[in-house]
């Protein structure tokens, strides 16, 4: 019973982190987009709906099994997990190609 409560608390902490990320994505600047309106528009047109559907029901509604499936929408961000790997391979291949 204690383990189940601990897992619920960890899951709640992750949901809160995702909620904070939703807020911060409106002001996160990149090389291509430096104006806040452009950043907000780009976020609203694609990732925003997936983030809200995956996070908000668990935070503000009674958490139940019927809402748990919505967390699968977080899989849209899987490319973030592989980006460091692509950068590493790109650097390694670039160094190798210069030596040849």
Secondary structure, 3 states (H helix, E strand, C coil): CHHHHHHHHHHHHHHHHHHHHHHHCCCCCCCCCCCHHHHHHHHHHCHHHHHHHHHHHHHHCCCCHHHHHHHHHHHHHHHHHHHHHHHHHHHHHHHHHHHC
